Amino acid sequence: MTNFRVNYLYVVIAVMSSIVIAGCSTTKLTVNQTVKVFAKASKTYDKEADLMLADAGIRSNLKTFEGLREIVPENQRLMTLTARSFASYAFGFVEDKMEAAAAVGDFQTESEMRARAIDYYGRSKRSGLRALSKVNSKFPDALDGAPEKLERALKGFKKKHVPALFWTAYAWGRSINLQQDNPMLLVDLANVEMMMRRVIELDESFYFGGAHLFFSAYYGSRSPQLGGNPEKVKQHLQKVDEINNGKFQFSKLFLARYYAYPLQDRALYEQTLQEIVDAPIDVFPEHRISTAIAKARAKRWLAQTDDVFGEADARDE
C-alpha cells in the first residue's frame, strides 16, 4: 500500500509537470505567433498621419515588447522589433518634444526629454546587440577591439541581418549625438560608422535609405576640420531620393539641417523647409508618419529661422 501511494505521488507529480511544461510551450508558441502579428501590423503605424494617435499607439507597444521578451527571450524577431520601436519612437516623438521645449525656453522639459531619448536609444541598442549576438556570439567583443576585428565580424552578417544591424547602429549614433559633451562616447562613432557602411554594402535601400540619411547627418554635423563634407551630404541625400523617388520628406529635412544650414544658405534652407510644409500628406502613402513628422518639424524650424540665422541676416535680405 505504501509503495502504491508513493508511486501514485510520482505519477501525479509527473502529470502536473507535463501540464506545466505543455502550458509553457503553448504560451511561448502563442507569444511567438503574436510577435509575427505585431511585425506585420507595424505597417499600419507607418501609414498613420495622426501624430497623436501614432504617439499613443507606439508608446503603448514599447512595454508590451519588453514584456513579451520575458516570455520568449530567444526570439530574434522580437529583439529587432523592440530595437526598431524604441529607436524610431525616440527620434520621431521624444526628440521632437525635446526640440519643441527648447524652442520656448522650457529647459527642464528639454532636459527630461533628452534623458528619456537617451534611455530609449539605450534600450534599442541593447536589444539590437542581443539580436546580433545570436548570429555571432563574439560580435559584442569585437566592438571593443581593433577596427580590423570589427570589420571581420561585420563580414559575417548577411542581408537578412540588416534590420538588427541598422537599428542597433542608428540608436547608438543618435544616443551619441545627444551626448556630444561626453568625449568618451564620441570614440564609439567609429563603430557606428563601420556598422552603417556594412548596411549600405548589404542593402542600401533598407528603411528608405536610412544608412544614407545617417551619413548625411554624420558629414553635415561636423566642421571640415573634423571630417565635415557638404558634398558628401548631398551625395548621400541624392541616394535617398533615388531610392524613394524623391518622396521621403526626411531627405529634404536633412538637406536643410545638414547642408543648407552649415553653409549658411538661408534661401535654400527656407525653400526646402517650405516644400515640406506644402507637400501633401499622401506624397508617400506607405509612410505617412514620416511625412507628418517632417512637416511638423519643418514648420517649427521655419518659425525659428531668424533665431537660427540671426535677425541681422534677415534684415539684410
Phi and psi in degrees as GROMACS dihedral restraints (atoms count N, CA, C in turn):
[ dihedral_restraints ]
;  ai    aj    ak    al  type     phi  dphi    fc
    3     4     5     6     1   -63.4    20    10
    4     5     6     7     1   -42.7    20    10
    6     7     8     9     1   -63.0    20    10
    7     8     9    10     1   -37.1    20    10
    9    10    11    12     1   -62.4    20    10
   10    11    12    13     1   -44.4    20    10
   12    13    14    15     1   -64.1    20    10
   13    14    15    16     1   -40.8    20    10
   15    16    17    18     1   -64.4    20    10
   16    17    18    19     1   -45.7    20    10
   18    19    20    21     1   -63.6    20    10
   19    20    21    22     1   -38.9    20    10
   21    22    23    24     1   -62.6    20    10
   22    23    24    25     1   -39.6    20    10
   24    25    26    27     1   -63.6    20    10
   25    26    27    28     1   -41.2    20    10
   27    28    29    30     1   -62.9    20    10
   28    29    30    31     1   -39.8    20    10
   30    31    32    33     1   -63.4    20    10
   31    32    33    34     1   -44.4    20    10
   33    34    35    36     1   -60.4    20    10
   34    35    36    37     1   -46.4    20    10
   36    37    38    39     1   -61.5    20    10
   37    38    39    40     1   -42.5    20    10
   39    40    41    42     1   -63.6    20    10
   40    41    42    43     1   -43.7    20    10
   42    43    44    45     1   -64.2    20    10
   43    44    45    46     1   -45.7    20    10
   45    46    47    48     1   -62.7    20    10
   46    47    48    49     1   -39.7    20    10
   48    49    50    51     1   -63.3    20    10
   49    50    51    52     1   -39.8    20    10
   51    52    53    54     1   -63.1    20    10
   52    53    54    55     1   -40.6    20    10
   54    55    56    57     1   -64.0    20    10
   55    56    57    58     1   -43.6    20    10
   57    58    59    60     1   -63.3    20    10
   58    59    60    61     1   -45.3    20    10
   60    61    62    63     1   -62.9    20    10
   61    62    63    64     1   -43.9    20    10
   63    64    65    66     1   -62.5    20    10
   64    65    66    67     1   -39.2    20    10
   66    67    68    69     1   -63.2    20    10
   67    68    69    70     1   -42.8    20    10
   69    70    71    72     1   -63.1    20    10
   70    71    72    73     1   -42.6    20    10
   72    73    74    75     1   -63.1    20    10
   73    74    75    76     1   -42.0    20    10
   75    76    77    78     1   -63.9    20    10
   76    77    78    79     1   -42.1    20    10
   78    79    80    81     1   -62.1    20    10
   79    80    81    82     1   -46.1    20    10
   81    82    83    84     1   -64.3    20    10
   82    83    84    85     1   -39.6    20    10
   84    85    86    87     1   -62.3    20    10
   85    86    87    88     1   -42.9    20    10
   87    88    89    90     1   -63.1    20    10
   88    89    90    91     1   -43.8    20    10
   90    91    92    93     1   -65.2    20    10
   91    92    93    94     1   -42.0    20    10
   93    94    95    96     1   -60.2    20    10
   94    95    96    97     1   -39.3    20    10
   96    97    98    99     1   -68.2    20    10
   97    98    99   100     1   -36.9    20    10
   99   100   101   102     1   -62.9    20    10
  100   101   102   103     1   -39.1    20    10
  102   103   104   105     1   -61.5    20    10
  103   104   105   106     1   -40.9    20    10
  105   106   107   108     1   -62.0    20    10
  106   107   108   109     1   -39.8    20    10
  108   109   110   111     1   -64.7    20    10
  109   110   111   112     1   -45.1    20    10
  111   112   113   114     1   -59.6    20    10
  112   113   114   115     1   -41.8    20    10
  114   115   116   117     1   -61.2    20    10
  115   116   117   118     1   -42.0    20    10
  117   118   119   120     1   -72.5    20    10
  118   119   120   121     1   -37.4    20    10
  120   121   122   123     1   -72.6    20    10
  121   122   123   124     1   -16.8    20    10
  123   124   125   126     1   -60.2    20    10
  124   125   126   127     1   -23.3    20    10
  126   127   128   129     1   -64.3    20    10
  127   128   129   130     1   -24.5    20    10
  129   130   131   132     1   -68.0    20    10
  130   131   132   133     1   -32.1    20    10
  132   133   134   135     1   -70.2    20    10
  133   134   135   136     1   -36.5    20    10
  135   136   137   138     1   -60.6    20    10
  136   137   138   139     1   -33.0    20    10
  138   139   140   141     1   -90.1    20    10
  139   140   141   142     1    -2.8    20    10
  141   142   143   144     1   -78.3    20    10
  142   143   144   145     1   130.6    20    10
  144   145   146   147     1  -101.4    20    10
  145   146   147   148     1   -14.6    20    10
  147   148   149   150     1   -85.5    20    10
  148   149   150   151     1   106.1    20    10
  150   151   152   153     1   -67.6    20    10
  151   152   153   154     1   -32.4    20    10
  153   154   155   156     1   -66.1    20    10
  154   155   156   157     1   -42.1    20    10
  156   157   158   159     1   -67.3    20    10
  157   158   159   160     1   -43.0    20    10
  159   160   161   162     1   -64.6    20    10
  160   161   162   163     1   -41.3    20    10
  162   163   164   165     1   -56.7    20    10
  163   164   165   166     1   -52.1    20    10
  165   166   167   168     1   -63.6    20    10
  166   167   168   169     1   -41.4    20    10
  168   169   170   171     1   -68.5    20    10
  169   170   171   172     1   -47.7    20    10
  171   172   173   174     1   -67.2    20    10
  172   173   174   175     1   -41.3    20    10
  174   175   176   177     1   -60.1    20    10
  175   176   177   178     1   -39.3    20    10
  177   178   179   180     1   -68.6    20    10
  178   179   180   181     1   -24.6    20    10
  180   181   182   183     1   -77.6    20    10
  181   182   183   184     1   -23.4    20    10
  183   184   185   186     1   -58.9    20    10
  184   185   186   187     1   -50.8    20    10
  186   187   188   189     1   -71.5    20    10
  187   188   189   190     1   -28.7    20    10
  189   190   191   192     1   -60.8    20    10
  190   191   192   193     1   -45.4    20    10
  192   193   194   195     1   -64.2    20    10
  193   194   195   196     1   -40.4    20    10
  195   196   197   198     1   -67.0    20    10
  196   197   198   199     1   -34.6    20    10
  198   199   200   201     1   -67.8    20    10
  199   200   201   202     1   -42.1    20    10
  201   202   203   204     1   -63.4    20    10
  202   203   204   205     1   -32.5    20    10
  204   205   206   207     1   -65.8    20    10
  205   206   207   208     1   -25.9    20    10
  207   208   209   210     1   -67.4    20    10
  208   209   210   211     1   -27.4    20    10
  210   211   212   213     1   -89.0    20    10
  211   212   213   214     1   -39.7    20    10
  213   214   215   216     1  -126.0    20    10
  214   215   216   217     1    70.8    20    10
  216   217   218   219     1   -64.5    20    10
  217   218   219   220     1   -15.6    20    10
  219   220   221   222     1   -96.1    20    10
  220   221   222   223     1     1.1    20    10
  222   223   224   225     1   -76.3    20    10
  223   224   225   226     1   106.7    20    10
  225   226   227   228     1   -68.2    20    10
  226   227   228   229     1   -34.3    20    10
  228   229   230   231     1   -61.1    20    10
  229   230   231   232     1   -40.9    20    10
  231   232   233   234     1   -67.3    20    10
  232   233   234   235     1   -39.5    20    10
  234   235   236   237     1   -58.8    20    10
  235   236   237   238     1   -45.9    20    10
  237   238   239   240     1   -69.5    20    10
  238   239   240   241     1   -40.0    20    10
  240   241   242   243     1   -62.2    20    10
  241   242   243   244     1   -40.5    20    10
  243   244   245   246     1   -64.3    20    10
  244   245   246   247     1   -43.7    20    10
  246   247   248   249     1   -60.7    20    10
  247   248   249   250     1   -45.6    20    10
  249   250   251   252     1   -63.8    20    10
  250   251   252   253     1   -44.8    20    10
  252   253   254   255     1   -64.3    20    10
  253   254   255   256     1   -46.4    20    10
  255   256   257   258     1   -66.8    20    10
  256   257   258   259     1   -40.9    20    10
  258   259   260   261     1   -68.9    20    10
  259   260   261   262     1   -46.8    20    10
  261   262   263   264     1   -68.5    20    10
  262   263   264   265     1   -34.2    20    10
  264   265   266   267     1   -69.5    20    10
  265   266   267   268     1   -40.4    20    10
  267   268   269   270     1   -61.4    20    10
  268   269   270   271     1   -43.8    20    10
  270   271   272   273     1   -73.2    20    10
  271   272   273   274     1   -46.8    20    10
  273   274   275   276     1   -72.8    20    10
  274   275   276   277     1   -30.2    20    10
  276   277   278   279     1  -123.9    20    10
  277   278   279   280     1   -48.2    20    10
  279   280   281   282     1   -69.8    20    10
  280   281   282   283     1   -46.3    20    10
  282   283   284   285     1   -64.4    20    10
  283   284   285   286     1   -32.6    20    10
  285   286   287   288     1   -64.1    20    10
  286   287   288   289     1   -43.2    20    10
  288   289   290   291     1   -65.8    20    10
  289   290   291   292     1   -34.6    20    10
  291   292   293   294     1   -63.6    20    10
  292   293   294   295     1   -46.5    20    10
  294   295   296   297     1   -63.6    20    10
  295   296   297   298     1   -43.3    20    10
  297   298   299   300     1   -62.7    20    10
  298   299   300   301     1   -39.3    20    10
  300   301   302   303     1   -66.2    20    10
  301   302   303   304     1   -42.0    20    10
  303   304   305   306     1   -63.3    20    10
  304   305   306   307     1   -35.1    20    10
  306   307   308   309     1   -63.6    20    10
  307   308   309   310     1   -29.3    20    10
  309   310   311   312     1  -105.6    20    10
  310   311   312   313     1    10.3    20    10
  312   313   314   315     1    77.6    20    10
  313   314   315   316     1    16.9    20    10
  315   316   317   318     1   -88.1    20    10
  316   317   318   319     1    79.0    20    10
  318   319   320   321     1   -73.5    20    10
  319   320   321   322     1   -23.0    20    10
  321   322   323   324     1   -67.3    20    10
  322   323   324   325     1   -47.4    20    10
  324   325   326   327     1   -65.2    20    10
  325   326   327   328     1   -38.9    20    10
  327   328   329   330     1   -57.7    20    10
  328   329   330   331     1   -45.6    20    10
  330   331   332   333     1   -64.4    20    10
  331   332   333   334     1   -41.0    20    10
  333   334   335   336     1   -64.6    20    10
  334   335   336   337     1   -43.0    20    10
  336   337   338   339     1   -69.1    20    10
  337   338   339   340     1   -35.3    20    10
  339   340   341   342     1   -62.8    20    10
  340   341   342   343     1   -45.7    20    10
  342   343   344   345     1   -62.6    20    10
  343   344   345   346     1   -39.1    20    10
  345   346   347   348     1   -67.4    20    10
  346   347   348   349     1   -42.5    20    10
  348   349   350   351     1   -61.9    20    10
  349   350   351   352     1   -43.0    20    10
  351   352   353   354     1   -61.7    20    10
  352   353   354   355     1   -40.3    20    10
  354   355   356   357     1   -62.7    20    10
  355   356   357   358     1   -46.4    20    10
  357   358   359   360     1   -65.7    20    10
  358   359   360   361     1   -39.9    20    10
  360   361   362   363     1   -64.7    20    10
  361   362   363   364     1   -34.9    20    10
  363   364   365   366     1   -64.5    20    10
  364   365   366   367     1   -42.1    20    10
  366   367   368   369     1   -64.8    20    10
  367   368   369   370     1   -39.8    20    10
  369   370   371   372     1   -61.8    20    10
  370   371   372   373     1   -48.7    20    10
  372   373   374   375     1   -60.2    20    10
  373   374   375   376     1   -45.4    20    10
  375   376   377   378     1   -63.6    20    10
  376   377   378   379     1   -40.7    20    10
  378   379   380   381     1   -66.7    20    10
  379   380   381   382     1   -40.6    20    10
  381   382   383   384     1   -64.4    20    10
  382   383   384   385     1   -41.1    20    10
  384   385   386   387     1   -64.2    20    10
  385   386   387   388     1   -35.2    20    10
  387   388   389   390     1   -63.8    20    10
  388   389   390   391     1   -40.7    20    10
  390   391   392   393     1   -64.5    20    10
  391   392   393   394     1   -42.8    20    10
  393   394   395   396     1   -69.0    20    10
  394   395   396   397     1   -33.7    20    10
  396   397   398   399     1   -70.1    20    10
  397   398   399   400     1   -20.6    20    10
  399   400   401   402     1   -70.5    20    10
  400   401   402   403     1   -27.5    20    10
  402   403   404   405     1   -83.0    20    10
  403   404   405   406     1   -42.2    20    10
  405   406   407   408     1  -140.7    20    10
  406   407   408   409     1   103.6    20    10
  408   409   410   411     1   -63.0    20    10
  409   410   411   412     1   -19.4    20    10
  411   412   413   414     1   -93.8    20    10
  412   413   414   415     1    -1.9    20    10
  414   415   416   417     1   -59.9    20    10
  415   416   417   418     1   -46.6    20    10
  417   418   419   420     1   -56.8    20    10
  418   419   420   421     1   -35.5    20    10
  420   421   422   423     1   -66.8    20    10
  421   422   423   424     1   -32.4    20    10
  423   424   425   426     1   -65.6    20    10
  424   425   426   427     1   -23.7    20    10
  426   427   428   429     1   -69.3    20    10
  427   428   429   430     1   -19.9    20    10
  429   430   431   432     1  -102.5    20    10
  430   431   432   433     1     6.1    20    10
  432   433   434   435     1  -104.4    20    10
  433   434   435   436     1  -162.5    20    10
  435   436   437   438     1   -70.7    20    10
  436   437   438   439     1   154.5    20    10
  438   439   440   441     1   -54.8    20    10
  439   440   441   442     1   -35.8    20    10
  441   442   443   444     1   -63.0    20    10
  442   443   444   445     1   -35.7    20    10
  444   445   446   447     1   -66.5    20    10
  445   446   447   448     1   -43.0    20    10
  447   448   449   450     1   -67.4    20    10
  448   449   450   451     1   -39.3    20    10
  450   451   452   453     1   -61.4    20    10
  451   452   453   454     1   -41.7    20    10
  453   454   455   456     1   -64.2    20    10
  454   455   456   457     1   -40.5    20    10
  456   457   458   459     1   -65.6    20    10
  457   458   459   460     1   -39.7    20    10
  459   460   461   462     1   -66.8    20    10
  460   461   462   463     1   -29.4    20    10
  462   463   464   465     1   -63.1    20    10
  463   464   465   466     1   -21.7    20    10
  465   466   467   468     1   -76.5    20    10
  466   467   468   469     1   -12.7    20    10
  468   469   470   471     1   -88.3    20    10
  469   470   471   472     1   140.8    20    10
  471   472   473   474     1  -111.6    20    10
  472   473   474   475     1  -178.4    20    10
  474   475   476   477     1   -57.4    20    10
  475   476   477   478     1   -36.7    20    10
  477   478   479   480     1   -66.6    20    10
  478   479   480   481     1   -15.2    20    10
  480   481   482   483     1   -95.3    20    10
  481   482   483   484     1    -0.6    20    10
  483   484   485   486     1   -56.7    20    10
  484   485   486   487     1   -44.4    20    10
  486   487   488   489     1   -55.4    20    10
  487   488   489   490     1   -47.5    20    10
  489   490   491   492     1   -66.0    20    10
  490   491   492   493     1   -39.8    20    10
  492   493   494   495     1   -65.0    20    10
  493   494   495   496     1   -44.9    20    10
  495   496   497   498     1   -65.3    20    10
  496   497   498   499     1   -50.5    20    10
  498   499   500   501     1   -67.7    20    10
  499   500   501   502     1   -31.2    20    10
  501   502   503   504     1   -65.6    20    10
  502   503   504   505     1   -49.0    20    10
  504   505   506   507     1   -66.2    20    10
  505   506   507   508     1   -39.9    20    10
  507   508   509   510     1   -61.0    20    10
  508   509   510   511     1   -49.4    20    10
  510   511   512   513     1   -62.9    20    10
  511   512   513   514     1   -41.1    20    10
  513   514   515   516     1   -63.0    20    10
  514   515   516   517     1   -45.9    20    10
  516   517   518   519     1   -64.8    20    10
  517   518   519   520     1   -42.3    20    10
  519   520   521   522     1   -65.5    20    10
  520   521   522   523     1   -37.6    20    10
  522   523   524   525     1   -63.0    20    10
  523   524   525   526     1   -43.2    20    10
  525   526   527   528     1   -62.8    20    10
  526   527   528   529     1   -40.4    20    10
  528   529   530   531     1   -60.1    20    10
  529   530   531   532     1   -33.1    20    10
  531   532   533   534     1   -82.7    20    10
  532   533   534   535     1    -4.2    20    10
  534   535   536   537     1  -130.7    20    10
  535   536   537   538     1    43.8    20    10
  537   538   539   540     1   -66.6    20    10
  538   539   540   541     1   -12.5    20    10
  540   541   542   543     1   -81.4    20    10
  541   542   543   544     1    -0.2    20    10
  543   544   545   546     1  -108.8    20    10
  544   545   546   547     1    96.0    20    10
  546   547   548   549     1   -62.7    20    10
  547   548   549   550     1   -23.4    20    10
  549   550   551   552     1   -65.6    20    10
  550   551   552   553     1   -30.9    20    10
  552   553   554   555     1   -77.9    20    10
  553   554   555   556     1   -29.0    20    10
  555   556   557   558     1   -61.5    20    10
  556   557   558   559     1   -25.7    20    10
  558   559   560   561     1   -61.3    20    10
  559   560   561   562     1   -32.8    20    10
  561   562   563   564     1   -70.4    20    10
  562   563   564   565     1   -12.6    20    10
  564   565   566   567     1   -60.1    20    10
  565   566   567   568     1   -28.5    20    10
  567   568   569   570     1   -63.0    20    10
  568   569   570   571     1   -39.3    20    10
  570   571   572   573     1   -65.2    20    10
  571   572   573   574     1   -44.1    20    10
  573   574   575   576     1   -61.9    20    10
  574   575   576   577     1   -43.4    20    10
  576   577   578   579     1   -60.4    20    10
  577   578   579   580     1   -44.7    20    10
  579   580   581   582     1   -65.1    20    10
  580   581   582   583     1   -38.0    20    10
  582   583   584   585     1   -66.1    20    10
  583   584   585   586     1   -42.4    20    10
  585   586   587   588     1   -68.2    20    10
  586   587   588   589     1   -33.6    20    10
  588   589   590   591     1   -66.7    20    10
  589   590   591   592     1   -34.4    20    10
  591   592   593   594     1   -67.6    20    10
  592   593   594   595     1   -35.8    20    10
  594   595   596   597     1   -60.4    20    10
  595   596   597   598     1   -45.1    20    10
  597   598   599   600     1   -63.6    20    10
  598   599   600   601     1   -38.8    20    10
  600   601   602   603     1   -62.7    20    10
  601   602   603   604     1   -39.5    20    10
  603   604   605   606     1   -85.1    20    10
  604   605   606   607     1   -40.6    20    10
  606   607   608   609     1  -165.7    20    10
  607   608   609   610     1    86.5    20    10
  609   610   611   612     1   -67.6    20    10
  610   611   612   613     1   -15.9    20    10
  612   613   614   615     1   -87.1    20    10
  613   614   615   616     1    -5.5    20    10
  615   616   617   618     1   -58.3    20    10
  616   617   618   619     1   137.2    20    10
  618   619   620   621     1    46.7    20    10
  619   620   621   622     1    54.6    20    10
  621   622   623   624     1    62.4    20    10
  622   623   624   625     1    29.4    20    10
  624   625   626   627     1    78.5    20    10
  625   626   627   628     1    34.2    20    10
  627   628   629   630     1   -58.1    20    10
  628   629   630   631     1   -33.4    20    10
  630   631   632   633     1   -67.8    20    10
  631   632   633   634     1   -35.0    20    10
  633   634   635   636     1   -68.2    20    10
  634   635   636   637     1   -37.0    20    10
  636   637   638   639     1   -60.7    20    10
  637   638   639   640     1   -41.9    20    10
  639   640   641   642     1   -56.7    20    10
  640   641   642   643     1   -47.5    20    10
  642   643   644   645     1   -70.7    20    10
  643   644   645   646     1   -27.0    20    10
  645   646   647   648     1   -65.3    20    10
  646   647   648   649     1   -39.6    20    10
  648   649   650   651     1   -71.5    20    10
  649   650   651   652     1   -37.1    20    10
  651   652   653   654     1   -59.5    20    10
  652   653   654   655     1   -47.0    20    10
  654   655   656   657     1   -84.5    20    10
  655   656   657   658     1   -18.0    20    10
  657   658   659   660     1   -96.1    20    10
  658   659   660   661     1    -8.1    20    10
  660   661   662   663     1  -103.8    20    10
  661   662   663   664     1     8.2    20    10
  663   664   665   666     1  -129.9    20    10
  664   665   666   667     1   158.5    20    10
  666   667   668   669     1   -74.2    20    10
  667   668   669   670     1   159.9    20    10
  669   670   671   672     1   -57.0    20    10
  670   671   672   673     1   -32.5    20    10
  672   673   674   675     1   -66.2    20    10
  673   674   675   676     1   -23.1    20    10
  675   676   677   678     1  -109.3    20    10
  676   677   678   679     1    17.7    20    10
  678   679   680   681     1   104.7    20    10
  679   680   681   682     1     1.5    20    10
  681   682   683   684     1   -64.0    20    10
  682   683   684   685     1   143.0    20    10
  684   685   686   687     1  -153.5    20    10
  685   686   687   688     1   100.7    20    10
  687   688   689   690     1   -57.6    20    10
  688   689   690   691     1   -36.7    20    10
  690   691   692   693     1   -66.3    20    10
  691   692   693   694     1   -36.5    20    10
  693   694   695   696     1   -69.8    20    10
  694   695   696   697     1   -32.6    20    10
  696   697   698   699     1   -58.7    20    10
  697   698   699   700     1   -49.8    20    10
  699   700   701   702     1   -62.9    20    10
  700   701   702   703     1   -40.7    20    10
  702   703   704   705     1   -61.4    20    10
  703   704   705   706     1   -44.4    20    10
  705   706   707   708     1   -69.7    20    10
  706   707   708   709     1   -37.3    20    10
  708   709   710   711     1   -70.8    20    10
  709   710   711   712     1   -32.0    20    10
  711   712   713   714     1   -64.1    20    10
  712   713   714   715     1   -35.9    20    10
  714   715   716   717     1   -63.7    20    10
  715   716   717   718     1   -41.8    20    10
  717   718   719   720     1   -60.8    20    10
  718   719   720   721     1   -43.6    20    10
  720   721   722   723     1   -64.9    20    10
  721   722   723   724     1   -38.0    20    10
  723   724   725   726     1   -63.2    20    10
  724   725   726   727     1   -42.8    20    10
  726   727   728   729     1   -64.9    20    10
  727   728   729   730     1   -36.7    20    10
  729   730   731   732     1  -112.3    20    10
  730   731   732   733     1    13.8    20    10
  732   733   734   735     1    55.0    20    10
  733   734   735   736     1    34.1    20    10
  735   736   737   738     1    71.5    20    10
  736   737   738   739     1    12.2    20    10
  738   739   740   741     1   -92.0    20    10
  739   740   741   742     1   -19.0    20    10
  741   742   743   744     1   -80.4    20    10
  742   743   744   745     1   109.1    20    10
  744   745   746   747     1   -70.4    20    10
  745   746   747   748     1   -17.8    20    10
  747   748   749   750     1   -64.1    20    10
  748   749   750   751     1   -25.9    20    10
  750   751   752   753     1   -60.4    20    10
  751   752   753   754     1   -45.9    20    10
  753   754   755   756     1   -67.6    20    10
  754   755   756   757     1   -39.8    20    10
  756   757   758   759     1   -60.1    20    10
  757   758   759   760     1   -43.0    20    10
  759   760   761   762     1   -72.5    20    10
  760   761   762   763     1   -30.3    20    10
  762   763   764   765     1   -63.1    20    10
  763   764   765   766     1   -42.2    20    10
  765   766   767   768     1   -65.8    20    10
  766   767   768   769     1   -46.8    20    10
  768   769   770   771     1   -75.8    20    10
  769   770   771   772     1   -40.9    20    10
  771   772   773   774     1  -108.8    20    10
  772   773   774   775     1    -0.9    20    10
  774   775   776   777     1  -124.6    20    10
  775   776   777   778     1   -58.8    20    10
  777   778   779   780     1   -65.2    20    10
  778   779   780   781     1   -45.2    20    10
  780   781   782   783     1   -65.3    20    10
  781   782   783   784     1   -49.3    20    10
  783   784   785   786     1   -57.7    20    10
  784   785   786   787     1   -32.3    20    10
  786   787   788   789     1   -85.2    20    10
  787   788   789   790     1    -1.4    20    10
  789   790   791   792     1    57.1    20    10
  790   791   792   793     1    38.4    20    10
  792   793   794   795     1   -94.9    20    10
  793   794   795   796     1    87.1    20    10
  795   796   797   798     1   -63.5    20    10
  796   797   798   799     1   -40.8    20    10
  798   799   800   801     1   -61.0    20    10
  799   800   801   802     1   -46.3    20    10
  801   802   803   804     1   -65.9    20    10
  802   803   804   805     1   -39.0    20    10
  804   805   806   807     1   -57.9    20    10
  805   806   807   808     1   -52.0    20    10
  807   808   809   810     1   -68.6    20    10
  808   809   810   811     1   -40.4    20    10
  810   811   812   813     1   -62.2    20    10
  811   812   813   814     1   -44.3    20    10
  813   814   815   816     1   -65.8    20    10
  814   815   816   817     1   -44.0    20    10
  816   817   818   819     1   -66.7    20    10
  817   818   819   820     1   -36.8    20    10
  819   820   821   822     1   -66.3    20    10
  820   821   822   823     1   -34.7    20    10
  822   823   824   825     1   -61.5    20    10
  823   824   825   826     1   -37.5    20    10
  825   826   827   828     1   -67.7    20    10
  826   827   828   829     1   -46.1    20    10
  828   829   830   831     1   -58.8    20    10
  829   830   831   832     1   -39.5    20    10
  831   832   833   834     1   -81.9    20    10
  832   833   834   835     1   -14.0    20    10
  834   835   836   837     1   -65.9    20    10
  835   836   837   838     1   139.5    20    10
  837   838   839   840     1   -66.1    20    10
  838   839   840   841     1   147.0    20    10
  840   841   842   843     1   -62.8    20    10
  841   842   843   844     1   -22.3    20    10
  843   844   845   846     1   -95.1    20    10
  844   845   846   847     1    16.9    20    10
  846   847   848   849     1   -60.9    20    10
  847   848   849   850     1   -28.1    20    10
  849   850   851   852     1  -135.3    20    10
  850   851   852   853     1    76.6    20    10
  852   853   854   855     1   -53.2    20    10
  853   854   855   856     1   -36.8    20    10
  855   856   857   858     1   -73.4    20    10
  856   857   858   859     1    -7.3    20    10
  858   859   860   861     1  -147.8    20    10
  859   860   861   862     1    60.2    20    10
  861   862   863   864     1   -61.6    20    10
  862   863   864   865     1   -30.7    20    10
  864   865   866   867     1   -62.2    20    10
  865   866   867   868     1   -39.0    20    10
  867   868   869   870     1   -67.6    20    10
  868   869   870   871     1   -36.1    20    10
  870   871   872   873     1   -64.9    20    10
  871   872   873   874     1   -43.1    20    10
  873   874   875   876     1   -63.7    20    10
  874   875   876   877     1   -42.4    20    10
  876   877   878   879     1   -65.4    20    10
  877   878   879   880     1   -44.2    20    10
  879   880   881   882     1   -63.2    20    10
  880   881   882   883     1   -41.3    20    10
  882   883   884   885     1   -64.4    20    10
  883   884   885   886     1   -40.8    20    10
  885   886   887   888     1   -63.9    20    10
  886   887   888   889     1   -42.8    20    10
  888   889   890   891     1   -71.5    20    10
  889   890   891   892     1   -40.3    20    10
  891   892   893   894     1   -61.3    20    10
  892   893   894   895     1   -41.2    20    10
  894   895   896   897     1   -62.2    20    10
  895   896   897   898     1   -43.6    20    10
  897   898   899   900     1   -68.2    20    10
  898   899   900   901     1   -41.9    20    10
  900   901   902   903     1   -64.8    20    10
  901   902   903   904     1   -37.1    20    10
  903   904   905   906     1   -62.2    20    10
  904   905   906   907     1   -41.0    20    10
  906   907   908   909     1   -65.8    20    10
  907   908   909   910     1   -21.3    20    10
  909   910   911   912     1  -100.6    20    10
  910   911   912   913     1     9.8    20    10
  912   913   914   915     1   -56.2    20    10
  913   914   915   916     1   -44.1    20    10
  915   916   917   918     1   -61.9    20    10
  916   917   918   919     1   -37.5    20    10
  918   919   920   921     1   -68.1    20    10
  919   920   921   922     1   -36.4    20    10
  921   922   923   924     1   -73.9    20    10
  922   923   924   925     1   -44.0    20    10
  924   925   926   927     1   -99.4    20    10
  925   926   927   928     1   -14.7    20    10
  927   928   929   930     1    99.0    20    10
  928   929   930   931     1   137.5    20    10
  930   931   932   933     1   -66.5    20    10
  931   932   933   934     1   -31.3    20    10
  933   934   935   936     1   -62.9    20    10
  934   935   936   937     1   -39.7    20    10
  936   937   938   939     1   -62.1    20    10
  937   938   939   940     1   -38.4    20    10
  939   940   941   942     1   -65.8    20    10
  940   941   942   943     1   -38.7    20    10
  942   943   944   945     1   -70.9    20    10
  943   944   945   946     1   -32.1    20    10
  945   946   947   948     1   -67.1    20    10
  946   947   948   949     1   -25.8    20    10
